[in-house]
């Protein structure tokens, strides 16, 4: 921790040495004005220039996404520096995207996926379903890598992905599309939107079916949704939206190297599947300029209903879960002058409550007797505040802090027992400097901390594993939050959306890491790790219609302590490279 802080102080010293004496008239922080043509993002609870964010950040435009022909957003994200994908789905797309060496082998996600600023990870495992948004229904995708707990709390240790849906068109418009591909892929979607006076609205629907490249690998995905906007006059804005996702996927399992050599298309099991139905409802009431409101109230509701069959350690169980999450965020922002320096202040509170019902039944081709049932709760209360201060016309300091308190408990409905309620808390600060260099360049340095609360599955799952000594359980109700301390420095040059260069160096030291322990056969806070790396990206137009894109990542991610000290974490690539034309 001390070494990380010293490195940050050293980076700050470099900035200070490069900065001229502050001018008498200070320029306002970045979010208060924009130049025409600049890329503006909303992933950090406000509107700000991409070049001003003190982290490796990227924006994928809707046009670029459609031109790529990708059937799933995860395929595009894995091509960004610092991100890597694995676990192929039915048509060869990756099903899991992890950031900067953080991985849970697909059981959970270290990227916080937001759709229009709302968390859509599942309640039981904190996992991400990349089919929440079809590529055709995206205005842009904003990616901010590195610790994001200072903005969104739990589950953002590796970064934030914010998917922005299109706003209603000024006039009535409609669009439709279809896609056909290998392994029996067929998909299609339709969308329409429009405005009339103070009202606006949109509707959409899509479907995808894939036979799959492996036996027992079929998948079916259906989604629908819509939204509405109302501007009653003055500076008040009201909006609401809804989304429904129905996914039905067969799971062919994993194969040994010998099985792959013999027949890579075979399945490990003919029984496993998951069928999930998810609902997302949200509303937003805001006052002030639409691009930067003075205050915003955003209530939301998420529902989940999941049936699945999973074979683990050669034991097959039917698993049914129902979950409901409700919450709201209230935040405000104000531009002031402090000590002659233009300052953008922001603060907010968030409250959320989740309830999960989880049951297991024996399964031998048909559903048998119920063997476990539990109801678990997780309630979160958080507050956050931040300031961006114009040190001089070219330099901005950012200070933010967020405090989270998560209260968890569970009841075993078959045994009639209840776990003791626990409160898991964390404070997540951010200190950063950003400096503009010329008209197109910027440098930054940041120091932050992050955390991850154990999932309800890791804490309270009651799935029994039968042994000759009786049933055992791999959950652990005494788990502590996983924590990390991060430092990042970098720079970027953005001549235009098609012409840019980025270089970022990061270091994150993780302790109380949550993973499965083979010693205790349970989840445990088993150790420490060191995530560090270098990321670089280049985008260069070659004429009017061609653009060269290339990036690379070198990411040594090593275990700290014990017999494996210094070894690269299993399944985390040491380096990746990507290029396209």
N, C-alpha and C positions, 0 to 999 in steps of 0.2 A: 504493500500500500504506500509506504513512504517513497520507494523508488518510483512508483507511478506518479506520485504527486511532484517529485523533483523533475521528472521528465516534462511534465506539463508546465512547471514554472520555467524550465529552460526554453520551451517553445514560446511561452509568453514573452520571455526576454528577447528572443529573435524578432518577434513582432514589434516590441517596443523600440528596438534599435532601428528597425526599418521605418518607423512612423515619424513623420514630421511633427513639429510642435503644433498643437491643436489650433485651428483657425478660430477667430473670434465668432464667426457665424457657423454654427454646427448644422450639418445636413441631417435630415430625419432618418430614422432607421428604415431598413429595406422595405418593410411592408407598407409604408405610408405613401410611396409613389413608385411607379414602374415606367420603364421606357417601352415604347411600342416595339413589339416583337419579342420581348423577353418571355421566357417560360416561367409561369407562375404555378406553384403547387399549394395544396391544402392539407398535406399529410400530417402536419404538426399543429393542427387546430387553428390555423390562420392562413391567410394568403401571403405568400412571400416568394421572392425570386429563387429559382433553383440554384443559382450561383451563390446565394447568400447562406445556404444551409451548411452548418459546420459538420458535414459528414459526406461520405461517398453516396451520391444521390443520382437517380436516373428517372427519366420520364419516357414512357412508351406511348406514343400518340395513337389514337384510334385508327387513323389512316395506316400507320406503319403496322399495326396489329392485323388489320384486314389484309394488307398486302402480303404479309408473311404466310398466309394460308394455314396457320396453326389451328388445330382443333381444340386446344386447351391452353389457357394462359401459362400453366406451369412449364410448357415447352419453351416459351419465350423467356421466362424468368431464369431458367437454368443457363441461358446463354450470357447472362450478365456477370461481370466480375464479382467474385465474393459469394456467389450462389452456385449450388450444384444440385442436380436432380438424380433420382434413382427410383426403383420399383416401377417397372413398366406396367402400364394398364393394357386393356384389351387390344388397342390399335397401335401400341408401341410408345404412346406418350408417357412421360414420367408422372407418377402419382404423388411424389414427395419432393419438395424443394427445401433445402436447409441452408443456413447462412454461416459463413466464416467458421466452419469446423464444428458448430453446434449441431448435434444430431441425437435423435431418440429412435432411430431405425424405423421411422414412420409411425411410431405409436403416439407421438405428440409433435407439436411444431414450435420452433423457436422464432418463427416469423409471425408477427401479429397481422392477420389478414383483416382489412377493413373494407367494407363496401359503402361508399359515400360516408366514410368516417365511423361506421358502426362495426364492432367486433362480430365476426361470424364463426369463430371457432366453436367446436362442440363442447358441451358441459363436462362430459365424462373424462375426456382425455386432453382437451385443449388442442384438438387436431383440426386440420384445414381440409376442406373439400374444395378443390380448385374448379369444380363445376358450378359453383355459386353464380358465376357470370360467364356467359358464352362470349367468345372474342368479338362477335359482331355487335354486341350490346355494350360497348365500352367507349367512352370518350377519351380516357387516358388512364394509364396505370402509373402511379407514383411509388418509387422505391427509395426508402431512406435506410441505409445499412448502418449497423452498429447499435449500441444500447439505446433503446427508446423508452425505458421505464420512466424517465422524467416527464414524458408526455402521456403515456398510456398505461403505466404500471406493469403488472404481471404479464409475462409471456412475450415480452418484446426484447429479450436479451440480444437477439441477432439482427433485429431490424423490423421495419414496418412496411407493409405493402397496402396502399390505399387505391382501390379500384373506384373510379369516378364514372357513374353512368351518365349518358347524355341528358341534358336539360330539354324540356319540351321545346320544339321548334316554334319559331314565330308564326308560321302558317302551317296548316295541316299538311303533314308529310307521312308517307308510309314507305317501308322498305322490307324486302324479303330476300332470302338467300338460301342456297342449298349446297351441300358438299358431299362428295362421294370419294371413297378412298380404299386403300388396301385393307385386308382382313375384314371385309364386309362392312366398312364404315359408311353410314348414311346419316346425314343430319340436315336440319333445316330450321329456319326461324323467321319470324315476322314481327315487325314493330311499327307502331304508329304514334304520332304525337302532334300537338298543336296548341295554339293559344287563341283566346278570344277575350279581349278586354283585360280585366284583372285576373282571369282564370286561365290555367294551362293544365294539360294532362298528357299522360302517355300510357300505352299498353304494349305488352310484349309477350311472346311465347316462343319456345324452342324445344327441339327434341333431337336426341342422338341415339343411335343404336349401332352396336359393333358386335360382330360374331366372335372376334378375338383371334389372336395368332396362336394361342395355346388351347388345348382341350379344357373344357369347363372354364372358359374365360370370357363368356358373353357379358355385355353390360348394356343397360338401358338407362337413359337420363332424360328427364322431362323437367322443364321449368317454365314458370309464368310469373307475371307481376305487372305492376303499374304504379303510377304516382300522380299526384296532383299538386298544383301551386295556386296560391291566392295572394294577391297584393291589394289589400283593402284600401290603401291610400296612405299618404305620409311615408314613413320609413319602416313600416311593419311588413314582414314577409312570413307567410305560413305555407308549409309544405307537409305532405305525408306520402308514404310509399309502402308497398307490400311486395314480398317476394316469396315464392313457393318453389321448393326443389324436391324432386323425387328421384332417387338413384337406386338402381337394382343391379348389383354386380356379383357375378360368380367369382370365387377366389380359388385359383388353381394351386396356390401354395408355392413353396420353394423347392428347388431341386438340388441334389448333390452334384459335384463336378462329374462323377461317373454317369449319373442320370442325364445330365446335359449332353455329354458326349454321345450317349446312346440315342436319345430322342429329346431334343430341347422343347418340343411342343407338348410333351406329356404333362399331366397334372399330378401333383402330390396327393390330392384328395378330390373326390367327386361330390363332396357334401357341403363344403364351406361356401358361404355367401354372406352378403350384407345388403339389407334393403332399408334405406333411410328416407324418412319424410321430414322436411324441415320448413319452418315458417318464420319469416322475419317481418315485423311490423315496426314502423318508426314514424316519428313526426318531428317537425322543427319549427319553432317560433323564434323569430329574430327581429331585432330593431336596429336600424342604422343602415349605412350603405351595404348593398348586397355583397360586395366583394370583401368587406371588412366590418361586420356588424358590431355595435357597441356591446350587445349581450345576446346570448342564444340559450334557449331551453330546448333540450332534445330528449324526450322520453322514447323508450323502445321496448319491444317484447320479442322474445325468441322461443319457439317451440320445437321439440325434437321427438321423433318416434322411430326407434330403430329395432329391427329384428336381424339377428345374425347367427350363423353357425360358425364356430371356430374350433379348429383342432390344434391343441397346444400340448406338447409332450405326449403325443399319441392319444390324447383324451379329447373327445368331442363333446361339446356342450352347445345347447341353444341358449342364446343370450338376448333378452328383451330389455330395452331401456326407454323410459319416458322422461323428458326433462323440460322444464319451463324456467325461463330467465326473464326478469323484468328489471328495469332500471331507468335512470335519467341522468343527464349531465346538464349542469347550469354553469355557463362561463361568461365572462365579460372582459372587455379590453378597452383601453383608453390611451390616447396619445397625450403626453404631458412634456413639460420642460423641467428638468432637474439639474440645478447647478449650471444652467446655460446650455445643457445638452438635451437634444430631443430624445425622448424615451417612449417606448411602447410598452405599456404594462398589461399584463393579462393574469387572470385568476379564475379558478373554478372549483366546483365540487362534483363528485360522482357517487351515486349510490346504486348498488345492484344486489339482487337476491336471486339465487339459483336453487332449484329443487330437482333432485335426480332420484328416480326409482329404477332400481337395477335388479333383475331376476335371472336365475340360471335354471335350466331344466336338462335332465339327461336326454341324450339324442342318439338314436341308432338307425337313422333313416326316418323315424317319426319322433315327435316330441313326447318325452316321457315325464316322469314325476318332477316336480319342482324341488331343487336341492339347495337353493339359496335365494334370499330376497332381502334387500336393504334399501332404506331411504336415507339420502344424504342431503345436507344443506351447505351452501356456501354464501355468505353475505359479505359484501365489500363496501367499505366507505373510504373515500379518498378525497384529498384536497391538493390543489396544485397552484403554483404562482410563478410568474416569470417576468423578466424585464429584458428588453433589448435597448442598449444605450449607444448613441452615436458618440464615440470617443472623439473622432474628428471626421471630416467629410468622407474619408475612405475607410475608416475602421469602426466596427461595431462589436460591442461586448454583449454576450448573452448569458444571463444567470437565471436558472430555473431550478425548482425543487418540487417534488411530489411526495406525499406521504400516503401509504396504503395500509389499511388494517382489514384482514380477511378472517372472518370467523367461520370455522368449519365444525361440523358434527355429523353423526350418523346413527341410525337405529337398525339393528338386525331384526327384521320382522319375523323370522322363523325362530330364532333363539330367544327373542324378547329382551335383548340387551341393548344398551346404548353407550356409545363412546362419550368420553368427557369432552365438552366443547372446548376448543382451543382458538386463540387469536394469533394469527401469524402476521407480523407487521414489518414494514420496511420503509426507509426514507431514501429517495433516489434524487441526488442533485446532478446538475449539469453546469459546467463553467466553460465558456468557449469564446474565442476571438475569431472574427472574420475580417479580412482586409482586401479591398478591391485593388487590383493592380491594372492600371490603365483602364481602357473602356471595356475590355472583355475578360480580364483575368481576375482570379481571387485566390487567396490563401486562407487556411483555417487551422486552428488547433483546438482540441476539446478534451475535457476530462469528465467522466461520468461514472455512475454505478448503476447496476441493474439487478433484478432478482427474478426468481420464478417460484411461485407457490406450488407445492405438490398438487397434482390433479386429484380429483375425487376418486378416480380409479386407483391411483397409487396409494392413497390414504386408506380407502375403505372397501375396496373390491372384495366380495365374498365368494368368488369362484373357488370351489374346492378342487384340489388336486389329490387324487387317491394314491396312497402308498401303502406298503405292508404294515406301516406303523399307524395308519389312520390318515385322515385328510390334513393337508397343509394349505396355507394361504400365503400368497406372495405380497399382499398389501401390507402397509406399515403405517399405523395411525400416529406414530411418533416422529415422522419425517419433519425436517426443518426446511425452510426455503433455501433454494440454491441461489448463490450470490456471485456477483462479478464486479471487477473494477477495470475500467477501460480508458485508454488514451488513444487519440487518433490525431494525425496531422496530415494535411494534404493540400492540393491545389487543383484548380481547373481553369480552362480557357474555353470560353463559349463565344465563338464568332457568330454562330447562327445555330438553329436547331439541328442542322445537318453537319456542322463543322465544330468539333470540340475535342478537347484532350483532358484527361483526368488522371491524377496520380494520388493514391492514398496509402498511408502506412498506419497499421493499427496494432494494438496489443490489448488483450483482455485476459486477466487472471481470474479463474473461476475457483471457488471453494464451496464446500458442502454440496458437491455435485451429486445429483440424484440419478441413480442407475440401479440395475438389477445386480444384486450381490450373490455370487455363487457360493460364498461362504455361509451366508444365513438363509439363502434361497428366498429372499424377500427384497423389495425395494429398500434402498438405504442411501444415506449421505456418505458415499463411499470414498470420496477423494477430491483431488484438485487437478486442474489442467491449465495449460497456458495456450491461448489462441493468439497467434500473431500472423501478420502477413503483409503483402504488398499487392495492391490492385492498380491496374492501369487500363485505360480505355481510349480509343481513338475513333473519331468519325470524320471522314474527309470526302467531300463531294468530288466526283470525277465527271464533270460535265453537268448537264441539266437533269439527266435521268438516272445516273449511277452514283452510288455512295459506297465507299469502302468503310467497313466497320471491322475493328479488331480489338480484342481485349485479352488480358491474361491475369492470372492470380497465382501467387506463390503463398501457400498457407500452411506452414508447419504448425501443427496442433498436437501438442504433446502432453503426456501424463506427467504429473509432478508427484514425486515421492513413491516409495515402495519399490518392488522388484522391477517394475516396468518404467521407472523414471526415465524420461527423455524419449520414450518410444512414441511414434505417431499413433494417434487414436485410430482404432480399427474402422475401416469404411470411409474415412475422411480423406479425400484426395490431397496429395501434397501440392499439386499444381494443376491448373486447367488453362486452356487457351481456346479462343473462338475467333472465327473470321467469316465475313460474308461480303458479297458484292452485289 
